[in-house]
Amino acid sequence: MVTNSLIDLTRELLSSGVFNHLPDNEIARLRWMIMQGQREDQLPLQPLFSYWYRVDFYSPNVSPLLLKQCNDYLERMGHPLIDAYGQELYEA
């Protein structure tokens, strides 16, 4: 199921430290969204993706595969892709 895959990927992002530059309350909100998504089997995609666009893929211990996995989901869902700095990539 897509929701579970998105939750798993977001958990992996959290554990890799790509959100460590965000304030604690925002990280707590992201964790809460993940828990709610598990319980209700639905995840608010737009808020989740807004966090993905703010990641720091240059954090230590971050696999380049994470960026590719995020972009694969975003592309399938019709959203702009992320570059390595966590910014949206717009097609010209």
LOKOLTOR-662142 format. One record per residue (C-alpha): x, y, z. Coordinates in nm, 2 decimals. Layout:
SEPA      X      Y      Z
SEPA      X      Y      Z
...
END
This chain:
SEPA      X      Y      Z
SEPA   0.00   0.00   0.00
SEPA   0.12   0.35  -0.09
SEPA   0.05   0.49   0.26
SEPA   0.27   0.23   0.43
SEPA   0.55   0.28   0.18
SEPA   0.54   0.66   0.23
SEPA   0.54   0.61   0.61
SEPA   0.84   0.37   0.59
SEPA   1.03   0.61   0.36
SEPA   0.96   0.91   0.59
SEPA   1.07   0.71   0.89
SEPA   1.39   0.63   0.71
SEPA   1.44   1.00   0.63
SEPA   1.38   1.08   1.00
SEPA   1.63   0.83   1.12
SEPA   1.89   0.95   0.87
SEPA   1.88   1.30   1.02
SEPA   1.77   1.49   0.72
SEPA   1.52   1.68   0.93
SEPA   1.75   1.77   1.22
SEPA   1.78   2.13   1.10
SEPA   1.41   2.18   1.17
SEPA   1.27   2.30   1.50
SEPA   1.17   2.03   1.75
SEPA   0.80   2.11   1.72
SEPA   0.80   2.05   1.35
SEPA   0.98   1.72   1.38
SEPA   0.72   1.62   1.65
SEPA   0.44   1.72   1.41
SEPA   0.59   1.51   1.14
SEPA   0.62   1.21   1.38
SEPA   0.25   1.27   1.48
SEPA   0.14   1.27   1.12
SEPA   0.32   0.94   1.07
SEPA   0.15   0.78   1.37
SEPA  -0.19   0.91   1.26
SEPA  -0.13   0.77   0.91
SEPA  -0.06   0.43   1.05
SEPA  -0.37   0.43   1.27
SEPA  -0.61   0.56   1.01
SEPA  -0.44   0.41   0.71
SEPA  -0.43   0.75   0.54
SEPA  -0.16   1.01   0.53
SEPA  -0.21   1.38   0.45
SEPA   0.02   1.39   0.15
SEPA   0.05   1.76   0.09
SEPA   0.18   1.83   0.44
SEPA   0.41   1.53   0.42
SEPA   0.56   1.64   0.09
SEPA   0.61   1.99   0.23
SEPA   0.84   1.83   0.48
SEPA   1.02   1.63   0.21
SEPA   1.09   1.96   0.02
SEPA   1.27   2.09   0.33
SEPA   1.51   1.80   0.38
SEPA   1.89   1.83   0.40
SEPA   2.02   1.55   0.18
SEPA   2.38   1.66   0.26
SEPA   2.34   1.54   0.62
SEPA   2.59   1.28   0.73
SEPA   2.47   0.92   0.69
SEPA   2.22   1.00   0.41
SEPA   2.21   0.76   0.12
SEPA   2.16   0.91  -0.23
SEPA   1.90   0.64  -0.27
SEPA   1.67   0.82  -0.03
SEPA   1.65   1.12  -0.27
SEPA   1.58   0.89  -0.56
SEPA   1.30   0.72  -0.37
SEPA   1.14   1.05  -0.27
SEPA   1.16   1.18  -0.63
SEPA   1.01   0.85  -0.76
SEPA   0.70   0.90  -0.53
SEPA   0.67   1.27  -0.61
SEPA   0.69   1.20  -0.98
SEPA   0.42   0.93  -0.97
SEPA   0.20   1.16  -0.77
SEPA   0.25   1.46  -1.01
SEPA   0.45   1.68  -0.78
SEPA   0.77   1.87  -0.85
SEPA   1.09   1.68  -0.78
SEPA   1.35   1.76  -0.51
SEPA   1.71   1.85  -0.58
SEPA   1.98   1.75  -0.33
SEPA   1.94   2.08  -0.14
SEPA   1.58   2.00  -0.07
SEPA   1.44   2.25  -0.31
SEPA   1.16   2.18  -0.56
SEPA   1.28   2.14  -0.92
SEPA   1.05   2.30  -1.17
SEPA   1.05   2.19  -1.53
SEPA   1.13   2.46  -1.78
END
